[in-house]
Amino acid sequence: MSEHYYSQSPQSTSSPKTWNDSLRGKQYVFTSDRGVFAKHTIDFGTRLLIEHFQEPDVPGDLLDLGCGYGPIGIVLADVYQNRQVVLADVNERALLLAQENAAANGVENVTFVRSNRFSQLAGRSFSAIVTNPPIRAGKKVVYAMFEESKEALLDGGELWIVIQKKQGAASAKTKLADLFSTVDLVYRKKGYYVFRAINI
């Protein structure tokens, strides 16, 4: 079986890369590695999600679901320091990198959970869940993430996703509309769509 960035324990030889990047007007440093999504730089979809996310009106924790090496959760925790941000991923190497990246950027209002979707998040509720979903894992997995996210959102909470047109943005929006009464297109650029679904 070929290895994917959503593998639990990547077996590829570690070859970390570190770079600096500007997000929401501030410089950050990140390290990623083989066996982790986007191992050389912040991918375009993740960047759009970070730049266009808006804090929900509902008080409560935020969740970066499928956090990878952590750029979304770390930046949002830094921007919204009154919030606790949970970073969750099934990939052990990615989660370790996320912890190291949080420390490297001096971000402390974060916790880390190794979890296959919501398997280790039972009973937790969030005011917002943010994800750049693992499209290569298949539609069944991605849609299960949407369904489980709805169950984990507080009343008035929000699910934010980014997805490419060619990777099923239209059908993803239809799925979200089946689950949520309100689904907004927040931003669109170069074939990428940022959607916000509100749990009303």
Residue pairs with C-beta under 8 A, 6 or more apart in sequence:
3 10
3 11
3 12
3 35
4 134
4 136
4 137
5 35
5 36
5 37
5 68
5 91
5 94
5 134
5 136
6 66
6 90
6 91
6 134
6 136
6 137
6 141
7 35
7 90
7 91
8 90
8 91
8 92
8 116
9 92
9 93
10 34
10 35
10 36
10 91
10 92
10 93
11 35
12 34
12 35
13 34
14 33
14 34
14 35
14 93
15 33
15 34
16 31
16 32
16 33
16 97
17 31
17 32
17 33
17 39
17 40
18 29
18 30
18 31
19 29
19 30
19 40
19 41
20 27
20 28
20 29
21 27
21 28
21 29
21 30
21 41
21 42
22 28
23 42
23 47
23 50
23 51
23 71
23 75
24 50
24 51
24 75
24 79
26 78
28 71
28 74
28 75
28 78
28 105
29 101
29 104
29 105
30 42
30 69
30 70
30 71
30 101
30 104
31 69
31 97
31 100
31 101
31 104
32 38
32 39
32 40
32 68
32 69
32 97
33 39
33 69
33 93
33 97
35 91
35 93
35 94
36 68
36 69
36 91
36 93
36 94
36 97
37 43
37 68
37 69
37 94
37 132
37 134
38 46
38 68
38 69
42 50
42 71
43 132
44 190
44 192
45 132
45 162
45 163
45 164
45 192
46 71
46 72
46 132
46 162
48 162
48 187
48 189
48 192
48 194
49 72
49 130
49 132
49 160
49 161
49 162
49 194
50 71
50 72
50 75
50 76
52 186
52 187
52 194
53 72
53 76
53 128
53 130
53 160
54 186
54 196
55 80
55 83
55 128
56 127
56 128
56 156
56 157
56 158
57 156
58 127
58 128
58 154
58 155
58 156
58 157
58 158
59 127
60 83
60 125
60 126
60 127
60 128
60 154
60 157
61 83
61 84
61 85
61 86
61 124
61 125
61 126
61 127
62 73
62 76
62 77
62 80
62 83
62 84
62 85
62 86
62 126
62 127
62 128
62 129
62 130
63 85
63 86
63 88
63 121
63 124
63 126
63 128
63 129
63 130
63 152
64 70
64 72
64 73
64 76
64 85
64 86
64 87
64 88
64 130
64 131
65 88
65 117
65 129
65 130
65 131
65 145
65 149
66 88
66 89
66 90
66 131
66 132
66 133
66 134
66 145
67 73
67 87
67 88
67 89
67 94
67 95
67 98
68 89
68 91
68 94
68 97
68 98
68 132
69 94
69 97
69 98
69 101
70 87
70 94
70 97
70 98
70 99
70 101
70 102
71 101
72 130
72 132
73 85
73 86
73 87
73 98
73 110
73 130
74 85
74 87
74 98
74 101
74 102
74 105
74 107
74 110
76 83
76 85
76 130
77 83
77 84
77 85
77 102
77 107
77 109
77 110
78 105
78 107
81 109
83 109
83 127
84 109
84 110
84 111
85 109
85 110
85 111
86 110
86 111
86 112
86 113
86 121
86 124
86 126
87 95
87 98
87 102
87 110
87 111
87 112
87 113
88 112
88 113
88 114
88 115
88 120
88 121
89 95
89 98
89 114
89 115
90 114
90 115
90 116
90 117
92 114
95 112
95 114
98 112
99 112
102 108
102 110
113 120
113 121
114 120
115 121
117 141
117 144
117 145
117 148
118 148
118 149
118 151
118 152
121 152
124 152
125 152
125 153
125 154
125 157
126 152
126 153
126 154
126 157
127 153
127 154
127 156
127 157
127 158
128 153
128 157
128 158
128 159
128 160
129 149
129 152
129 153
129 157
129 158
129 159
129 160
130 160
130 161
131 145
131 149
131 159
131 160
131 161
132 161
132 162
133 142
133 145
133 161
133 163
134 141
134 142
135 142
135 163
135 164
135 167
135 168
139 168
139 171
142 172
143 175
146 159
146 161
146 172
146 175
146 176
146 179
146 197
147 179
149 159
150 159
150 179
150 180
150 197
150 199
153 159
153 199
154 199
155 199
155 200
156 198
156 199
156 200
157 198
157 199
158 196
158 197
158 198
158 199
159 176
159 180
159 196
159 197
159 199
160 186
160 194
160 195
160 196
161 172
161 176
161 194
161 195
161 197
162 192
162 193
162 194
162 195
163 169
163 172
163 192
163 193
163 195
164 191
164 192
164 193
165 191
165 192
165 193
166 191
169 193
172 195
173 183
173 185
173 193
173 195
176 183
176 195
176 197
177 183
179 197
180 197
180 198
180 199
180 200
181 198
181 200
182 197
182 198
182 200
183 195
183 196
183 197
183 198
184 195
184 196
184 197
184 198
185 193
185 194
185 195
186 194
186 195
186 196
187 193
187 194
188 194
